[in-house]
Amino acid sequence: MLSLADQLALSRNRPAGFDYMRIALAASIIGLHSLNVTLGLGRALEISSTVRIGVAMILALFFALSGFLVTASLLRCGSLISFLGQRVLRIVPALAVETTLSAVIIGSLFTELPLAQYVADPKFHAYFLNIVGDIHYELPGVFLRNPLPDLVNAQLWTVPYELWCYVILALLAVTTICFNRVAYLVFLVIAQIGLVGYDIYRWDEVPIQLRPHLLVFCFLAGVGFYLWRDRVPFNRTACLLALVLCAAAMATGRGDALAPVPAAYVACYLGLMNPRRSWIVSSGDYSYGLYLYGFVIQQCVATFGAPVQHWYLNLSISLPIAFGVAVASWHLVEKHALGLRGRVEQLEAAVLSRMSIIGFWRRSQERASLQARLGNSSASL
């Protein structure tokens, strides 16, 4: 039976499934927000609660596939310098541009305040803290009359938790836990038991989405599947079973703590599929741009009043615009930022040549690589 590692090797470590998943999930988030920006939060939550499984799955899959892919990046890095440097290059430049454009261009056009008063307002200044992960959702006088008033970029609520995922993974690397997959499995089991206990304690709360700490656990489950990829089967039946388990766990919200691991398997299975690449994924990675710009564009569309304040009209207008902006973001900002990885690696090489104390990182990598080779060898016997 094929393992996740076998399927990854068949695609030469670049399966198209993950690329298609990112685009589909980013577009799905825009679809969900079309309810919020046209109906208002209360009515949107009522409707979303009837399809809670699908709503909860979207971000669960996003965080899980991120865990799988980021772990692969971690194991290719020489130290935390290149790992964290690459994370910064992937997230911060595009976020900085989106934050600046929203504050300076969109805010100036849509604010109901005089421009001088708008620029002098503390909310305007605080908005730029989004660049460093301190999320602020409002700009002074902007979108006040929309069905979902005041909010400029509600989608950014996930950014701090994504950053926490990277910090936790970095700590697991420093302690070498993620370089010893048995130790990592023990860590994951302990965390799972703790989360189940915590959710029993918080039994009265049933949000539409998975709680933030469970999204982080989805990420950590994705990390685990990557570390054990040579022993985990790539199997359609297992994927369907995992999907059923997710649905059962998420149906009422009472079993959410049991959903991250099967959700992570679903993400890995779908991501490792390797259909033919179309131009939409071969020409660039537009998912981050869709995520960054979708909501603010939807709010701009909603300002045009009742004629366009239907979810399907908002979606059909906003999604193509957001995709066009995402294409521009990739080719003008994100791709060039990622091109700086070579300089980060040069800095890392210079630091490592002078600080032998960081050598544990390389030894841990060698140990992890040896474990993977042994696992692959035993699986082929």
Secondary structure, DSSP 8 states (H G I E B T S, - for coil): --BHHHHHHHTTT--HHHHHHHHHHHHHHHHHHHHHHHH-HHHHHHHHHTTHHHHHHHHHHHHHHHHHHHHHHHHH-SSHHHHHHHHHHHHHHHHHHHHHHIIIIIHHHHBSS-HHHHHHSHHHHHHGGGGGT----B-TTBSTTSSS-SBS-GGGGGHHHHHHHHHHHHHHHHTTGGGSHHHHHHHHHHHHHHHHHHHHHTTT---SS--HHHHHHHHHHHHHHHHTTTTSB--HHHHHHHHHHHHHHHSSSTTGGGSHHHHHHHHHHHHH------HHHHS---HHHHHHHHHHHHHHHHTT-GGG-SHHHHHHHHHHHHHHHHHHHIIIIIHHHHTTHHHHHHHHHHHHHH-GGGHHHHHHHHHHHHHHHHHHHHHH-
